[in-house]
Amino acid sequence: MLNNNNNIKEFNIKRKKSINFANKKESYNRMKIPFSVSARTAMLIGSENFSNPEGAIVELVKNAYDADSHYCYILFGEDEQNNRILYILDWGTGMTDKIIETCWMRIGTDDKLYNAMTESGRVKSGAKGIGRFALNRLGMKAEMLTFTKDGHGYDWKVNWSDFDKPGTSVSEITADIDIISLAVGHQFLSNLGSKFGITFPKFETGTLLSVTELNDEWDDEQLEHLYSSLQDLVPPFNIPVFDIYLYVQGNDGLGRIELAEYDNYDYSVSAVYDGKDSLKVKVLRNELDVERLRNDYVGLFQREDMREFPYRLSEFEAGGYELSLSMSKLKVDNRVRLANHIKELGAFRFNFFFVKSAKSDGKGEGDEAKYPYRLFSPSCRREWLKRNVGVKIYRDKFRVRPYGENGDDWLHLGDRYSANPIGAGQRKGGYHIRQNQIVGAVEISRLDNIYLQDKSGREGLQENVVVELFKDILLGIIGLMEKDRNTVMFNLSQLYDTLHPKGTAKAEAEEAIKKGKIDEESYNKIRTGYLVLKQEAEERENEIRLLRNLASTGLVITSFAHELKNIAILSDSRSEDLRCAVENIMSEEDVAKLGLSEYDNPYSLIRDLRNQDQNIRSWLNFSINSINRDKRTRKAFGMDEYFEHFQSTWHTVLDELNIDLVISGFSPEMRVRAFVIDLDTIFNNLLSNSIYAIKESKKTENRLITIKGGVEDENIVVLFEDTGIGLAEEYKGHPNDIFNAFESSKYDQDGNKIGTGLGLYITKATLAEYKGSAISVMTPRTVGFGLCIRLKMY
């Protein structure tokens, strides 16, 4: 006890002293303490901010461009002691002593941020104010001779090792600067010209940098990599007036960095967005032999898809076509993001080539009789693709790394292709190019695209919602080319199948096999039959892959069919069982006397439960009955009988949604011979789409779906209509595109695509199994949406 008292006393004494000290501190005058920056910070900015020496040189080349120079020379040489020296020379505006002090010597200067334009009208590529520290990444010592139009020149020197001194503040580090004459610059260039065997342009103003005690060896491999980096530095499609030269002392194989444009492509697409709403796209086709199309494939342009712009023969003869569309009409995956943030994106330009490395780019596309490919050299293409593949971003004419570097697939084109790896001619819809088939350049500006800013470390764009929208739009532009090629190649494939019936080819092959005679004619028939069977097998394989995910849902339902039936049976009686149990305790009349609210009254809750059970039971019965075995047997039946059952199946669900389903015009004579499950596939998909469209319309009245039957030329005609939101804007120019695979206009509240894009594709594919059947969009319409279906009457 005594010890505890002593401890308490000691604690109070210490507490009192602490309080007195705190009161004493409050009597002092408050001071402001400035931040200071360690000299080591400069080393971090220089040596560690540039991941490789090529990036550091590129940063200094950008400074030459920002100085309005038309040239930049990069020279690797040696001094008298065989020490390596790097020179970076420009013919720009140079720097005054004031600019050197207030801009060049100031870390993170905002000069280029607020003075974004050069005297000649160039947009300056730099804005971070740390580019000069690239010198530190390249070597330990740097010297700069700089000359301005007023005739003044300055010699600036720095030793980066001074920044390594422990405990040194960056403000304590100094650089040496001397006034020099223009004659010093002329002599400097004369000596370099003699050493490298170069005749330089006339020099009046500019900046001459030299770096010694280099940090890198700069062997042949590094120099080759540097040359490639400099080739990619400016966009290949819109070359500015800015020449870059690379020389290595003793190596005669270098010189001007060539930025030749490429013309051996299959497609070339140029897209320009004005930053407001207008997107202009120019598509050039170069894959097919136009002469052969004109003379040998006349039937192609008589097909429905190929009768309208831009698929007519005239567009092929012109080499391509131009489009002008509102950005809101572009097909993107997230339409809410497009609507909410398009004004923040700003103007940009996107050019790309689609280039195959082989004649055909997918299975089933190699038949020259089917596709009149233009001839080219695959080896040359592979070499060009190896060096240039990928989509690169350029800000104010200079690369933003790492986009497109070494084929970097930042648009995830590979993932798109892997999800549906089909050739362009195999089916309409869902075709995507591979990541190794595109060479592209996106041009942006820090003035127009303020939300597409670089990270300080130069390792990419700062991620935000506008960057995600930017990716969506670029994929949408690529999608225009994919749709074009898909349409052309698919119709060529269909034309070939029409002119060379598969059934005839298979029959002739089978007959040749039976004869057992080996000659050229039999060989050709068997070969043709084999190719037909092979293609059919590949098409079936793709169909199986496409439907496998959907089938898995049906398998799950089948696996639990017994349990689901039990749940449906239990849901039919459990609310009544619960009501009886409550009634044994207190009658409904006695409960009513208690004055309880609807939410507290057990009988009210039981009635709600009964209604919910009815809905659950309807959905379960619908799911279970959809896969009944008898629906998978082809038989003859009347459409009136079918739709009577169809209406009873959906009745409860539609009542819950306050949607009226009116079916009329069907009689017992209107019979078909089909699989019931096929008709379920067709009309369940259509009804599901109509329910979504009506719910999206937000209407409280006139929520109606009508199915009308009729007979025309021995065909049963079914008109399927609803009063929903109607055909999506993006499909109004080409309404039949809705039947292509993966086409969907269903989005959630955040604008993300939620539809599989397979419902109408499967509907049309199912109808295609029945000879003489067809489906088409009913246009034009002022309200809702409609389809016309034709079925051969039995």
LUMTI-232797 format. One line per field, with one value per residue (C-alpha): residue number from 1; residue in three letters; x, z, y. Coordinates in steps of 0.05 Angstrom, whole numbers. Example, Ala and Ser with C-alpha at 12.3 -4.5 7.8 and 13.67 -1.06 7.14 Angstrom:
num = (1:2)
residuo = (ala:ser)
x = (246:273)
z = (156:143)
y = (-90:-21)
END
This chain:
num = (1:2:3:4:5:6:7:8:9:10:11:12:13:14:15:16:17:18:19:20:21:22:23:24:25:26:27:28:29:30:31:32:33:34:35:36:37:38:39:40:41:42:43:44:45:46:47:48:49:50:51:52:53:54:55:56:57:58:59:60:61:62:63:64:65:66:67:68:69:70:71:72:73:74:75:76:77:78:79:80:81:82:83:84:85:86:87:88:89:90:91:92:93:94:95:96:97:98:99:100:101:102:103:104:105:106:107:108:109:110:111:112:113:114:115:116:117:118:119:120:121:122:123:124:125:126:127:128:129:130:131:132:133:134:135:136:137:138:139:140:141:142:143:144:145:146:147:148:149:150:151:152:153:154:155:156:157:158:159:160:161:162:163:164:165:166:167:168:169:170:171:172:173:174:175:176:177:178:179:180:181:182:183:184:185:186:187:188:189:190:191:192:193:194:195:196:197:198:199:200:201:202:203:204:205:206:207:208:209:210:211:212:213:214:215:216:217:218:219:220:221:222:223:224:225:226:227:228:229:230:231:232:233:234:235:236:237:238:239:240:241:242:243:244:245:246:247:248:249:250:251:252:253:254:255:256:257:258:259:260:261:262:263:264:265:266:267:268:269:270:271:272:273:274:275:276:277:278:279:280:281:282:283:284:285:286:287:288:289:290:291:292:293:294:295:296:297:298:299:300:301:302:303:304:305:306:307:308:309:310:311:312:313:314:315:316:317:318:319:320:321:322:323:324:325:326:327:328:329:330:331:332:333:334:335:336:337:338:339:340:341:342:343:344:345:346:347:348:349:350:351:352:353:354:355:356:357:358:359:360:361:362:363:364:365:366:367:368:369:370:371:372:373:374:375:376:377:378:379:380:381:382:383:384:385:386:387:388:389:390:391:392:393:394:395:396:397:398:399:400:401:402:403:404:405:406:407:408:409:410:411:412:413:414:415:416:417:418:419:420:421:422:423:424:425:426:427:428:429:430:431:432:433:434:435:436:437:438:439:440:441:442:443:444:445:446:447:448:449:450:451:452:453:454:455:456:457:458:459:460:461:462:463:464:465:466:467:468:469:470:471:472:473:474:475:476:477:478:479:480:481:482:483:484:485:486:487:488:489:490:491:492:493:494:495:496:497:498:499:500:501:502:503:504:505:506:507:508:509:510:511:512:513:514:515:516:517:518:519:520:521:522:523:524:525:526:527:528:529:530:531:532:533:534:535:536:537:538:539:540:541:542:543:544:545:546:547:548:549:550:551:552:553:554:555:556:557:558:559:560:561:562:563:564:565:566:567:568:569:570:571:572:573:574:575:576:577:578:579:580:581:582:583:584:585:586:587:588:589:590:591:592:593:594:595:596:597:598:599:600:601:602:603:604:605:606:607:608:609:610:611:612:613:614:615:616:617:618:619:620:621:622:623:624:625:626:627:628:629:630:631:632:633:634:635:636:637:638:639:640:641:642:643:644:645:646:647:648:649:650:651:652:653:654:655:656:657:658:659:660:661:662:663:664:665:666:667:668:669:670:671:672:673:674:675:676:677:678:679:680:681:682:683:684:685:686:687:688:689:690:691:692:693:694:695:696:697:698:699:700:701:702:703:704:705:706:707:708:709:710:711:712:713:714:715:716:717:718:719:720:721:722:723:724:725:726:727:728:729:730:731:732:733:734:735:736:737:738:739:740:741:742:743:744:745:746:747:748:749:750:751:752:753:754:755:756:757:758:759:760:761:762:763:764:765:766:767:768:769:770:771:772:773:774:775:776:777:778:779:780:781:782:783:784:785:786:787:788:789:790:791:792:793:794)
residuo = (met:leu:asn:asn:asn:asn:asn:ile:lys:glu:phe:asn:ile:lys:arg:lys:lys:ser:ile:asn:phe:ala:asn:lys:lys:glu:ser:tyr:asn:arg:met:lys:ile:pro:phe:ser:val:ser:ala:arg:thr:ala:met:leu:ile:gly:ser:glu:asn:phe:ser:asn:pro:glu:gly:ala:ile:val:glu:leu:val:lys:asn:ala:tyr:asp:ala:asp:ser:his:tyr:cys:tyr:ile:leu:phe:gly:glu:asp:glu:gln:asn:asn:arg:ile:leu:tyr:ile:leu:asp:trp:gly:thr:gly:met:thr:asp:lys:ile:ile:glu:thr:cys:trp:met:arg:ile:gly:thr:asp:asp:lys:leu:tyr:asn:ala:met:thr:glu:ser:gly:arg:val:lys:ser:gly:ala:lys:gly:ile:gly:arg:phe:ala:leu:asn:arg:leu:gly:met:lys:ala:glu:met:leu:thr:phe:thr:lys:asp:gly:his:gly:tyr:asp:trp:lys:val:asn:trp:ser:asp:phe:asp:lys:pro:gly:thr:ser:val:ser:glu:ile:thr:ala:asp:ile:asp:ile:ile:ser:leu:ala:val:gly:his:gln:phe:leu:ser:asn:leu:gly:ser:lys:phe:gly:ile:thr:phe:pro:lys:phe:glu:thr:gly:thr:leu:leu:ser:val:thr:glu:leu:asn:asp:glu:trp:asp:asp:glu:gln:leu:glu:his:leu:tyr:ser:ser:leu:gln:asp:leu:val:pro:pro:phe:asn:ile:pro:val:phe:asp:ile:tyr:leu:tyr:val:gln:gly:asn:asp:gly:leu:gly:arg:ile:glu:leu:ala:glu:tyr:asp:asn:tyr:asp:tyr:ser:val:ser:ala:val:tyr:asp:gly:lys:asp:ser:leu:lys:val:lys:val:leu:arg:asn:glu:leu:asp:val:glu:arg:leu:arg:asn:asp:tyr:val:gly:leu:phe:gln:arg:glu:asp:met:arg:glu:phe:pro:tyr:arg:leu:ser:glu:phe:glu:ala:gly:gly:tyr:glu:leu:ser:leu:ser:met:ser:lys:leu:lys:val:asp:asn:arg:val:arg:leu:ala:asn:his:ile:lys:glu:leu:gly:ala:phe:arg:phe:asn:phe:phe:phe:val:lys:ser:ala:lys:ser:asp:gly:lys:gly:glu:gly:asp:glu:ala:lys:tyr:pro:tyr:arg:leu:phe:ser:pro:ser:cys:arg:arg:glu:trp:leu:lys:arg:asn:val:gly:val:lys:ile:tyr:arg:asp:lys:phe:arg:val:arg:pro:tyr:gly:glu:asn:gly:asp:asp:trp:leu:his:leu:gly:asp:arg:tyr:ser:ala:asn:pro:ile:gly:ala:gly:gln:arg:lys:gly:gly:tyr:his:ile:arg:gln:asn:gln:ile:val:gly:ala:val:glu:ile:ser:arg:leu:asp:asn:ile:tyr:leu:gln:asp:lys:ser:gly:arg:glu:gly:leu:gln:glu:asn:val:val:val:glu:leu:phe:lys:asp:ile:leu:leu:gly:ile:ile:gly:leu:met:glu:lys:asp:arg:asn:thr:val:met:phe:asn:leu:ser:gln:leu:tyr:asp:thr:leu:his:pro:lys:gly:thr:ala:lys:ala:glu:ala:glu:glu:ala:ile:lys:lys:gly:lys:ile:asp:glu:glu:ser:tyr:asn:lys:ile:arg:thr:gly:tyr:leu:val:leu:lys:gln:glu:ala:glu:glu:arg:glu:asn:glu:ile:arg:leu:leu:arg:asn:leu:ala:ser:thr:gly:leu:val:ile:thr:ser:phe:ala:his:glu:leu:lys:asn:ile:ala:ile:leu:ser:asp:ser:arg:ser:glu:asp:leu:arg:cys:ala:val:glu:asn:ile:met:ser:glu:glu:asp:val:ala:lys:leu:gly:leu:ser:glu:tyr:asp:asn:pro:tyr:ser:leu:ile:arg:asp:leu:arg:asn:gln:asp:gln:asn:ile:arg:ser:trp:leu:asn:phe:ser:ile:asn:ser:ile:asn:arg:asp:lys:arg:thr:arg:lys:ala:phe:gly:met:asp:glu:tyr:phe:glu:his:phe:gln:ser:thr:trp:his:thr:val:leu:asp:glu:leu:asn:ile:asp:leu:val:ile:ser:gly:phe:ser:pro:glu:met:arg:val:arg:ala:phe:val:ile:asp:leu:asp:thr:ile:phe:asn:asn:leu:leu:ser:asn:ser:ile:tyr:ala:ile:lys:glu:ser:lys:lys:thr:glu:asn:arg:leu:ile:thr:ile:lys:gly:gly:val:glu:asp:glu:asn:ile:val:val:leu:phe:glu:asp:thr:gly:ile:gly:leu:ala:glu:glu:tyr:lys:gly:his:pro:asn:asp:ile:phe:asn:ala:phe:glu:ser:ser:lys:tyr:asp:gln:asp:gly:asn:lys:ile:gly:thr:gly:leu:gly:leu:tyr:ile:thr:lys:ala:thr:leu:ala:glu:tyr:lys:gly:ser:ala:ile:ser:val:met:thr:pro:arg:thr:val:gly:phe:gly:leu:cys:ile:arg:leu:lys:met:tyr)
x = (0:57:92:29:22:94:83:21:58:117:69:34:102:121:53:58:127:100:42:88:133:74:50:121:123:58:92:143:131:104:152:144:195:208:216:284:303:362:411:398:329:361:395:328:296:352:382:319:264:288:284:334:385:343:287:336:361:289:274:331:310:241:276:306:236:208:264:236:296:288:345:372:439:459:533:573:648:713:763:839:840:789:734:664:628:555:534:462:458:400:389:334:324:378:374:391:426:359:325:382:375:299:279:337:364:296:270:198:193:124:150:127:62:41:81:58:69:135:147:133:68:91:59:116:120:149:113:141:204:251:276:346:359:362:434:447:420:468:534:568:589:551:568:521:538:476:467:408:388:416:486:499:526:536:578:543:576:554:585:529:574:566:495:520:552:517:474:475:414:399:405:478:496:519:535:588:568:611:596:622:618:584:653:662:600:624:692:658:616:675:715:657:645:717:716:651:656:591:572:526:472:490:490:466:425:416:441:501:503:560:560:623:637:578:538:526:571:530:548:520:457:441:454:407:354:365:357:291:268:284:246:184:193:148:84:95:29:36:110:129:185:237:297:336:406:446:521:573:646:676:608:586:520:479:453:384:330:283:209:182:107:82:35:34:-28:-95:-135:-116:-161:-154:-201:-203:-246:-258:-268:-341:-383:-359:-318:-291:-265:-230:-224:-178:-184:-123:-134:-173:-158:-209:-200:-220:-278:-302:-296:-304:-346:-403:-453:-422:-452:-521:-525:-568:-510:-468:-519:-512:-456:-400:-400:-417:-368:-358:-328:-280:-259:-247:-202:-245:-294:-304:-354:-376:-415:-433:-391:-456:-468:-402:-410:-376:-383:-402:-452:-463:-389:-391:-451:-424:-350:-344:-338:-276:-239:-218:-195:-150:-128:-122:-89:-78:-60:-90:-35:-36:29:1:-49:-106:-113:-158:-182:-226:-202:-146:-186:-164:-226:-268:-228:-191:-132:-82:-12:43:108:95:168:172:107:131:195:157:105:159:187:124:66:22:-17:27:6:39:30:46:86:125:116:81:113:101:39:52:125:147:76:46:-28:-57:-124:-130:-142:-115:-169:-224:-199:-190:-262:-286:-230:-265:-244:-277:-314:-342:-403:-429:-416:-364:-303:-242:-171:-112:-63:-6:-44:-47:3:-27:-13:-58:-43:-64:-43:-34:-74:-134:-133:-124:-150:-100:-38:27:49:110:152:135:110:40:-23:-54:-112:-182:-251:-233:-174:-222:-270:-211:-197:-271:-272:-209:-238:-302:-262:-225:-294:-315:-259:-275:-348:-328:-281:-329:-386:-344:-311:-374:-412:-354:-358:-434:-426:-377:-423:-480:-439:-406:-460:-431:-481:-460:-386:-398:-440:-388:-333:-373:-387:-313:-294:-344:-316:-247:-216:-153:-147:-142:-217:-232:-175:-203:-273:-250:-205:-263:-308:-256:-247:-323:-328:-268:-298:-365:-330:-294:-359:-394:-336:-344:-419:-407:-357:-404:-463:-425:-432:-506:-515:-481:-540:-589:-547:-549:-625:-629:-584:-629:-695:-720:-702:-733:-798:-800:-790:-846:-893:-875:-886:-957:-978:-931:-967:-1033:-998:-971:-1041:-1071:-1017:-1029:-1105:-1098:-1069:-1113:-1165:-1159:-1219:-1187:-1121:-1159:-1187:-1116:-1109:-1042:-1011:-1004:-930:-947:-1008:-987:-1046:-1024:-954:-979:-1018:-955:-917:-971:-963:-887:-891:-937:-884:-828:-870:-883:-809:-790:-843:-821:-747:-762:-812:-763:-720:-772:-750:-812:-794:-731:-770:-789:-864:-922:-966:-1010:-985:-1050:-1036:-965:-981:-1037:-986:-935:-984:-1002:-928:-913:-980:-960:-892:-922:-979:-927:-892:-958:-946:-1003:-990:-1040:-1036:-1084:-1092:-1071:-1116:-1110:-1092:-1028:-984:-908:-863:-808:-775:-817:-753:-731:-795:-784:-713:-741:-800:-772:-713:-759:-804:-745:-719:-788:-794:-727:-746:-813:-781:-728:-782:-805:-878:-934:-986:-989:-941:-959:-931:-970:-960:-1003:-1007:-1024:-1013:-978:-954:-957:-916:-938:-922:-913:-911:-878:-884:-876:-884:-815:-757:-751:-689:-626:-598:-533:-572:-620:-575:-565:-622:-605:-539:-578:-577:-501:-465:-447:-489:-525:-555:-570:-532:-537:-547:-471:-469:-435:-458:-498:-529:-494:-510:-529:-605:-623:-563:-587:-658:-636:-589:-646:-692:-637:-644:-714:-714:-752:-754:-731:-732:-727:-736:-800:-780:-794:-832:-853:-866:-833:-801:-825:-800:-829:-818:-834:-842:-856:-926:-931)
z = (0:19:-47:-86:-51:-66:-139:-143:-110:-158:-218:-195:-187:-259:-285:-252:-283:-350:-345:-324:-384:-431:-403:-411:-485:-499:-478:-535:-601:-657:-716:-788:-808:-884:-919:-947:-1002:-996:-1055:-1060:-1087:-1153:-1158:-1148:-1202:-1251:-1241:-1215:-1253:-1321:-1323:-1381:-1416:-1481:-1442:-1416:-1487:-1511:-1457:-1481:-1553:-1532:-1503:-1572:-1603:-1551:-1568:-1640:-1670:-1737:-1722:-1665:-1670:-1622:-1626:-1589:-1591:-1552:-1525:-1528:-1469:-1504:-1454:-1483:-1494:-1513:-1550:-1560:-1606:-1628:-1670:-1627:-1592:-1539:-1467:-1436:-1368:-1337:-1367:-1344:-1273:-1267:-1310:-1326:-1255:-1220:-1204:-1225:-1260:-1286:-1346:-1399:-1362:-1370:-1433:-1472:-1543:-1578:-1622:-1685:-1657:-1631:-1568:-1519:-1502:-1432:-1371:-1309:-1303:-1290:-1360:-1350:-1297:-1354:-1360:-1291:-1315:-1374:-1340:-1280:-1314:-1362:-1401:-1441:-1492:-1508:-1555:-1566:-1623:-1587:-1598:-1525:-1506:-1440:-1419:-1362:-1325:-1270:-1232:-1210:-1158:-1116:-1102:-1067:-1009:-943:-908:-967:-986:-1060:-1052:-1032:-1099:-1153:-1227:-1262:-1317:-1361:-1417:-1485:-1557:-1616:-1644:-1588:-1612:-1684:-1664:-1622:-1682:-1730:-1686:-1680:-1756:-1769:-1717:-1743:-1816:-1813:-1846:-1797:-1816:-1807:-1732:-1704:-1643:-1604:-1548:-1550:-1494:-1477:-1424:-1398:-1349:-1380:-1336:-1393:-1441:-1503:-1540:-1608:-1577:-1536:-1597:-1639:-1585:-1583:-1658:-1654:-1597:-1638:-1698:-1654:-1621:-1668:-1700:-1766:-1796:-1786:-1786:-1760:-1788:-1741:-1764:-1715:-1730:-1695:-1706:-1673:-1683:-1728:-1751:-1821:-1820:-1782:-1797:-1805:-1769:-1825:-1811:-1876:-1880:-1895:-1951:-1950:-1906:-1910:-1879:-1861:-1815:-1798:-1746:-1724:-1666:-1660:-1584:-1590:-1623:-1693:-1709:-1780:-1803:-1867:-1883:-1938:-1962:-1990:-1974:-2035:-2110:-2136:-2208:-2189:-2148:-2209:-2259:-2220:-2160:-2190:-2149:-2085:-2097:-2109:-2038:-1988:-1944:-2004:-2039:-1994:-1974:-1958:-1987:-2060:-2116:-2124:-2054:-2069:-2135:-2098:-2049:-1989:-1960:-1908:-1850:-1808:-1745:-1677:-1622:-1588:-1648:-1638:-1608:-1540:-1481:-1430:-1457:-1390:-1386:-1457:-1444:-1378:-1395:-1470:-1460:-1416:-1468:-1519:-1591:-1615:-1677:-1685:-1744:-1750:-1799:-1799:-1825:-1831:-1829:-1873:-1930:-1886:-1813:-1787:-1797:-1857:-1892:-1935:-1997:-2053:-2093:-2036:-2020:-2076:-2033:-2060:-2063:-2015:-1985:-1916:-1895:-1905:-1866:-1808:-1803:-1803:-1754:-1707:-1700:-1702:-1675:-1622:-1612:-1588:-1557:-1577:-1538:-1578:-1628:-1576:-1549:-1483:-1456:-1448:-1493:-1552:-1532:-1550:-1571:-1504:-1510:-1466:-1504:-1487:-1559:-1544:-1491:-1540:-1592:-1543:-1520:-1591:-1637:-1704:-1774:-1807:-1857:-1809:-1783:-1776:-1709:-1655:-1702:-1671:-1696:-1657:-1619:-1667:-1728:-1712:-1717:-1692:-1667:-1623:-1622:-1562:-1534:-1463:-1485:-1513:-1468:-1398:-1366:-1403:-1364:-1356:-1289:-1262:-1273:-1347:-1341:-1370:-1363:-1296:-1290:-1286:-1316:-1378:-1393:-1390:-1437:-1483:-1487:-1501:-1559:-1591:-1588:-1619:-1677:-1686:-1684:-1747:-1786:-1756:-1776:-1847:-1856:-1823:-1870:-1933:-1916:-1891:-1954:-1997:-1958:-1967:-2041:-2049:-2013:-2059:-2122:-2096:-2056:-1999:-2008:-2080:-2060:-2005:-2050:-2106:-2056:-2028:-2099:-2117:-2055:-2072:-2142:-2113:-2176:-2168:-2218:-2218:-2223:-2164:-2123:-2134:-2114:-2051:-2034:-2043:-2001:-1947:-1945:-1939:-1882:-1848:-1852:-1827:-1768:-1751:-1755:-1711:-1662:-1658:-1648:-1593:-1559:-1566:-1534:-1482:-1428:-1442:-1440:-1372:-1343:-1370:-1342:-1273:-1276:-1301:-1245:-1193:-1229:-1175:-1119:-1157:-1166:-1092:-1078:-1126:-1091:-1022:-1044:-1064:-992:-942:-938:-924:-871:-838:-838:-804:-751:-735:-735:-681:-636:-656:-711:-765:-736:-667:-698:-735:-669:-644:-695:-722:-784:-849:-833:-763:-782:-791:-838:-884:-884:-901:-960:-986:-978:-1018:-1076:-1074:-1073:-1134:-1172:-1151:-1171:-1240:-1253:-1229:-1272:-1331:-1321:-1311:-1369:-1417:-1418:-1419:-1461:-1505:-1530:-1561:-1609:-1678:-1688:-1723:-1682:-1690:-1675:-1639:-1591:-1582:-1566:-1519:-1477:-1487:-1459:-1398:-1383:-1382:-1354:-1281:-1295:-1342:-1293:-1239:-1287:-1308:-1380:-1426:-1476:-1533:-1581:-1640:-1711:-1702:-1724:-1722:-1796:-1783:-1769:-1769:-1762:-1713:-1646:-1593:-1558:-1620:-1619:-1544:-1560:-1610:-1574:-1503:-1527:-1562:-1502:-1455:-1499:-1501:-1425:-1419:-1471:-1436:-1368:-1396:-1426:-1355:-1379:-1329:-1384:-1452:-1431:-1487:-1526:-1586:-1627:-1690:-1738:-1811:-1874:-1937:-1996:-1955:-1900:-1829:-1816:-1743:-1725:-1657:-1630:-1565:-1539:-1508:-1522:-1594:-1635:-1604:-1638:-1658:-1700:-1737:-1798:-1802:-1763:-1784:-1746:-1683:-1707:-1707:-1651:-1589:-1611:-1551:-1530:-1458:-1406:-1331:-1293:-1294:-1370:-1371:-1423:-1390:-1450:-1478:-1549:-1565:-1558:-1627:-1659:-1631:-1654:-1725:-1724:-1699:-1754:-1805:-1790:-1821:-1897:-1921:-1853:-1841:-1791:-1804:-1768:-1782:-1799:-1798:-1732:-1688:-1625:-1599:-1637:-1684:-1719:-1776:-1774:-1830:-1819:-1872:-1861:-1854)
y = (0:47:33:49:116:134:117:161:219:212:211:275:311:292:313:381:393:373:422:479:464:465:532:559:537:575:640:634:671:625:618:591:539:531:464:448:400:353:355:280:298:320:252:218:262:248:179:145:182:158:82:76:121:122:157:209:225:229:280:324:317:342:403:416:411:459:508:513:477:443:396:355:319:263:245:192:204:199:250:246:197:151:171:169:235:246:309:333:394:438:500:529:595:584:611:678:682:700:638:595:622:624:564:517:519:516:446:437:504:521:561:512:501:574:591:530:556:569:629:587:560:492:465:452:379:388:415:381:423:364:348:377:324:274:298:268:201:201:221:254:318:363:426:470:524:564:624:671:718:779:751:731:663:626:567:528:471:424:366:319:287:351:329:266:304:283:335:383:424:432:508:499:466:514:510:551:599:644:692:670:693:660:645:594:558:560:531:477:454:459:412:363:366:347:291:260:280:320:386:420:471:544:559:626:607:542:498:451:399:352:298:263:206:169:121:70:32:47:-17:-36:-66:-3:42:-1:5:81:86:48:93:155:127:119:186:225:198:161:186:261:278:348:390:363:322:278:253:200:191:147:162:109:83:104:67:119:189:219:180:158:162:135:123:53:34:-43:-49:-85:-28:43:84:157:187:259:284:359:358:378:325:311:249:244:176:157:83:58:-15:-49:-123:-148:-146:-95:-118:-189:-163:-124:-180:-246:-228:-187:-227:-200:-131:-159:-185:-146:-123:-100:-56:4:52:38:-33:-18:-31:44:49:-8:25:91:54:71:121:175:178:236:219:246:216:195:148:112:42:39:-9:45:95:131:146:172:218:245:256:266:342:330:289:341:336:280:243:167:133:59:4:-65:-110:-186:-224:-279:-281:-305:-285:-340:-411:-421:-358:-386:-405:-360:-377:-349:-287:-250:-228:-178:-207:-183:-206:-238:-234:-159:-149:-192:-152:-86:-111:-137:-67:-25:-68:-35:29:87:153:218:282:345:302:262:192:179:115:57:54:8:-3:-73:-88:-66:-84:-29:-31:-106:-125:-195:-206:-184:-233:-291:-284:-298:-323:-326:-306:-247:-291:-343:-305:-234:-202:-211:-209:-175:-164:-190:-147:-166:-140:-66:-9:56:126:169:244:285:352:378:439:402:340:367:303:259:280:242:215:251:189:189:118:130:171:187:138:170:163:204:157:98:135:149:74:59:108:82:12:39:68:2:-31:9:-24:-92:-86:-66:-125:-173:-152:-158:-224:-257:-239:-266:-330:-334:-319:-376:-424:-403:-415:-478:-514:-553:-609:-621:-621:-672:-716:-715:-732:-790:-816:-811:-851:-906:-913:-923:-895:-854:-798:-722:-712:-758:-727:-657:-678:-712:-653:-604:-647:-652:-577:-568:-617:-585:-516:-541:-575:-510:-471:-521:-518:-442:-449:-499:-454:-395:-432:-471:-417:-411:-486:-490:-451:-502:-559:-528:-523:-595:-620:-589:-601:-649:-601:-542:-580:-594:-520:-503:-553:-527:-455:-474:-492:-461:-394:-431:-475:-413:-379:-440:-440:-366:-376:-429:-375:-316:-307:-255:-218:-214:-189:-135:-109:-95:-39:-63:-32:-72:-85:-113:-153:-227:-241:-184:-210:-280:-252:-218:-283:-319:-270:-276:-352:-349:-308:-355:-415:-384:-372:-442:-475:-433:-453:-527:-532:-497:-560:-614:-674:-673:-604:-634:-678:-652:-656:-622:-575:-515:-445:-429:-487:-465:-392:-412:-450:-393:-341:-384:-394:-319:-295:-289:-257:-205:-189:-175:-127:-94:-113:-137:-193:-195:-255:-259:-284:-357:-415:-491:-492:-453:-513:-522:-582:-562:-572:-537:-518:-480:-438:-427:-403:-354:-325:-328:-287:-237:-231:-221:-165:-133:-135:-100:-47:-32:-28:20:64:81:82:69:61:27:-27:-75:-134:-159:-223:-225:-284:-288:-329:-305:-349:-413:-380:-365:-292:-271:-197:-188:-116:-78:-7:-3:45:22:8:36:98:63:12:58:63:-13:-46:-117:-112:-130:-202:-205:-240:-198:-139:-110:-43:-65:-25:-20:46:59:51:-17:-66:-121:-156:-217:-196:-268:-270:-245:-278:-345:-328:-317:-377:-421:-397:-410:-484:-483:-476:-415:-381:-310:-253:-178:-111:-73:-1:56:62:120:79:17:-40:-94:-157:-197:-273:-321:-396:-448:-476:-552)
END
